[in-house]
Amino acid sequence: MTERDPQTRAVHPPVPVPAGSRPLGVPIYQGHLFGFESADALAAAFQGPDEAFFYSRMGNPTVRALEEALADLEGGARALATASGMGAINAVLTGLLRSGDHVIAQASLYGGTHALLNDLADRWGVEVTRVGGDDPAEVRDALRPHTRLLYLETISNPTTHVTDVPALTAALAGSGVLTAVDNTFSPLLFAPLAHGADIVLHSTTKYIGGHGDILGGAAVFADAAVHRRVWEHSVELGSTADPFAAWLAVRGLATLPMRIARQSATARDLAGRLAAHPSVTRVHYPGVPDHPQHDLAERLLPYGHGGVLSFELAGGRDAGRVFTEAVRLISLGPSLGDVASLVMHPASTSHRQLDAAALAAAGIGEGTVRLSVGLEAPDDLWADIEEALAKAV
Ligand SMILES: *Cc1c(COP(=O)(O)O)cnc(C)c1O
């Protein structure tokens, strides 16, 4: 056989398949396509997510590693990893709902989810009833013949409201309504599927990735048939996770238990110090005894209450803004769950569209500051907070 031209050989380098050993870490399969020996084998691959990998929008070994890890950790049958948390939420909502369906949703939800539900109501004819998240009777009363989904968040932002997931799912037992729970604030701390939920959602951008270097999301399903419906829809949406981002999320999982435990402990410590400070009128953290759902939080989240807390400054709106600009070690930024601590003033940023009455209804004060606690030494964080508090009064 004649030697092929270097131009051809450059396009077809050898692809070694390890023999005699195996990689101990998850390899990054960055390529989006896979080759086959026969046309029949390729045809079979088109049949669904359990067949051979063939094109990464439908499935990829690195993305699958993340999906299997999350399905295992959440106690689910299957998982779907997506390009962002909103990608997972969108795949689930638009994959399972149709015009005329009814959703019961917690009133206080992540802003993007809130906007998506409004959009589904305005443009797609999905009916949405908002409930508080504390009262099973309110959920039972909201049930209609065409209700398909109950949508909750374990811990909501920035008030750290803890939702009674087992009581609310029990209120709909036997109705056939699926419950989806956004567990972004409490991965490993709470397992919604063990408490009656059917679908768990994560923004892996936050605690699971943990290092501020990816966007990603995932949905974990108790029932493989529900996964299959959402998987088919996600293939149409194109909301699939990128392999490298999925790989970083898998790597993040290895240190998640230690990070979330440390972040929870530091948040508890700072919540106590903040509560005793004269410039702070109120602290919201499920781990402090005067939190409205403290007992529920102790029962549902025995290993810690997460790394997000918020507190209200006596000086109101101006004090909130000045505080978030005065911190030096802590960064002013919108995300959470990072190894580095972050603060934000919701009234002037994430919740700026709400007027005073709407803010009050959402339980957010003009001077509320949200703090996402990182892995810094607690005393260094407190020194930064104390200095910024002195400037903010
Ligand atoms: C950030 C976040 C999302 C959205 O995740 P993205 O990865 O930014 O798309 C959804 N839910 C909660 C609770 C979040 O904090």
The ligand as a Gaussian input file, in Angstrom:
#p B3LYP/6-31G(d) Opt

LIG

0 1
 C      -27.792000      29.762000      39.908000
 C      -29.043000      29.020000      40.159000
 C      -29.791000      28.492000      39.095000
 C      -29.403000      28.679000      37.645000
 O      -28.206000      28.052000      37.352000
 P      -27.245000      28.490000      36.131000
 O      -26.171000      27.465000      36.187000
 O      -26.788000      29.893000      36.407000
 O      -28.074000      28.421000      34.893000
 C      -30.945000      27.797000      39.404000
 N      -31.357000      27.637000      40.678000
 C      -30.672000      28.156000      41.712000
 C      -31.186000      27.946000      43.093000
 C      -29.491000      28.865000      41.499000
 O      -28.815000      29.374000      42.520000

